[in-house]
Amino acid sequence: MPKTFHTYIIDDDPVFIFGLKFLLNMENFAQQIKTFPNGEEAIAELQKTKKLPEIIFLDLNMPVMDGWEFLDWFVLQEKLAPIAIYVTSSSIDPRDLDRVKKYGSKIRGYHHKPLRKEQIDNIRKQVEE
């Protein structure tokens, strides 16, 4: 039986969240899924939770605190280093991909929305390694 993961989705698009949660459940990927409409709410949860997520799906463009601001905070948090972050974006701007690369190994992947089964399978393989 494949491993399941404690997962956060940080995204302000309810349609994408619904679809991703459906896909993760169909693929038996997540044991628990928590969603946050912006980086600020996710940070508040990360600072108080005892059970850190293993995987975060992070949108880049959100109100209040966007994905870039979240990443700038995240890279400074040593205790969060084991969390695998996957950027999920509708952006096709090559500058966004270049900017993501500047975060190095802190970001495990960059995926265009919507995610597909094959991408979820690949993410599972990467995280299980």
C-alpha positions as CSV (number, residue, x, y, z in Angstrom):
1,M,0.0,0.0,0.0
2,P,1.5,3.4,-0.9
3,K,2.4,5.9,1.8
4,T,0.0,8.7,2.5
5,F,1.0,12.2,3.5
6,H,0.0,15.0,5.8
7,T,-0.7,17.7,3.2
8,Y,-1.3,21.5,3.1
9,I,-2.8,23.3,0.1
10,I,-2.1,27.0,0.1
11,D,-4.2,28.5,-2.6
12,D,-7.1,31.0,-3.0
13,D,-8.9,29.3,-5.8
14,P,-11.7,27.1,-4.5
15,V,-12.2,25.3,-7.8
16,F,-8.5,24.3,-7.9
17,I,-8.6,23.2,-4.2
18,F,-11.7,21.1,-4.8
19,G,-10.1,19.4,-7.8
20,L,-6.8,18.8,-6.1
21,K,-8.4,17.4,-3.0
22,F,-10.5,15.1,-5.1
23,L,-7.5,13.9,-7.0
24,L,-5.4,13.4,-3.8
25,N,-8.3,11.4,-2.3
26,M,-8.8,9.3,-5.4
27,E,-5.0,8.5,-5.5
28,N,-5.0,7.8,-1.7
29,F,-2.2,10.3,-1.5
30,A,-3.1,12.3,1.7
31,Q,-4.0,11.1,5.1
32,Q,-5.0,14.6,6.1
33,I,-5.4,17.8,3.9
34,K,-5.6,21.3,5.3
35,T,-6.2,24.3,3.1
36,F,-5.3,27.9,3.5
37,P,-6.4,30.8,1.2
38,N,-3.1,32.6,1.6
39,G,0.4,32.3,3.0
40,E,-0.3,34.3,6.2
41,E,-2.9,31.8,7.4
42,A,-0.6,28.9,6.6
43,I,2.3,30.5,8.5
44,A,0.0,30.9,11.5
45,E,-0.9,27.2,11.4
46,L,2.8,26.2,10.9
47,Q,3.8,28.2,13.9
48,K,1.3,26.6,16.3
49,T,0.9,23.0,15.0
50,K,2.6,20.0,16.5
51,K,2.1,17.9,13.3
52,L,3.9,19.5,10.4
53,P,2.9,18.7,6.9
54,E,5.1,16.5,4.8
55,I,4.0,18.2,1.6
56,I,2.8,21.7,0.7
57,F,1.1,22.6,-2.6
58,L,1.7,26.3,-2.9
59,D,0.1,28.8,-5.3
60,L,2.1,31.9,-6.2
61,N,-0.6,34.5,-6.8
62,M,-2.8,35.0,-3.8
63,P,-4.2,38.0,-1.8
64,V,-2.9,39.0,1.6
65,M,0.4,37.0,1.4
66,D,1.3,35.5,-1.9
67,G,3.5,32.4,-2.5
68,W,6.7,34.4,-2.9
69,E,6.3,36.0,0.4
70,F,5.5,32.7,2.0
71,L,8.7,31.2,0.4
72,D,10.8,34.1,1.7
73,W,9.6,33.3,5.2
74,F,9.8,29.5,4.8
75,V,13.4,29.3,3.7
76,L,14.4,31.0,7.0
77,Q,12.7,28.3,9.1
78,E,15.1,25.5,9.9
79,K,12.6,23.3,11.6
80,L,10.5,23.3,8.4
81,A,13.4,22.0,6.2
82,P,11.9,18.4,5.8
83,I,8.7,19.7,4.2
84,A,8.5,19.2,0.5
85,I,7.1,22.2,-1.3
86,Y,5.5,21.9,-4.8
87,V,4.6,25.2,-6.5
88,T,1.3,24.9,-8.3
89,S,0.6,27.8,-10.6
90,S,-1.4,28.9,-13.6
91,S,1.4,31.2,-14.6
92,I,3.2,30.4,-17.8
93,D,5.6,33.3,-17.3
94,P,9.2,31.9,-17.7
95,R,10.4,34.5,-15.1
96,D,8.3,32.7,-12.5
97,L,10.1,29.4,-13.1
98,D,13.4,31.2,-13.0
99,R,12.5,32.8,-9.8
100,V,11.4,29.5,-8.3
101,K,14.8,28.0,-9.2
102,K,16.5,30.6,-7.0
103,Y,15.0,28.8,-3.9
104,G,17.0,25.7,-4.9
105,S,16.3,22.5,-3.1
106,K,13.6,24.1,-0.9
107,I,11.2,23.7,-3.8
108,R,10.8,20.1,-5.0
109,G,8.8,20.9,-8.1
110,Y,6.9,23.4,-10.2
111,H,3.6,22.2,-11.8
112,H,1.1,24.0,-14.0
113,K,-2.5,23.9,-12.9
114,P,-4.5,21.7,-13.0
115,L,-2.5,18.8,-11.6
116,R,-3.0,15.4,-13.2
117,K,-2.7,11.9,-11.8
118,E,0.8,11.4,-13.4
119,Q,2.1,14.4,-11.6
120,I,0.7,13.2,-8.2
121,D,2.3,9.8,-8.9
122,N,5.7,11.5,-9.6
123,I,5.4,13.6,-6.5
124,R,4.7,10.5,-4.4
125,K,7.8,8.8,-5.8
126,Q,10.0,11.8,-5.1
127,V,8.9,12.2,-1.5
128,E,9.2,8.4,-0.8
129,E,12.8,8.4,-1.9
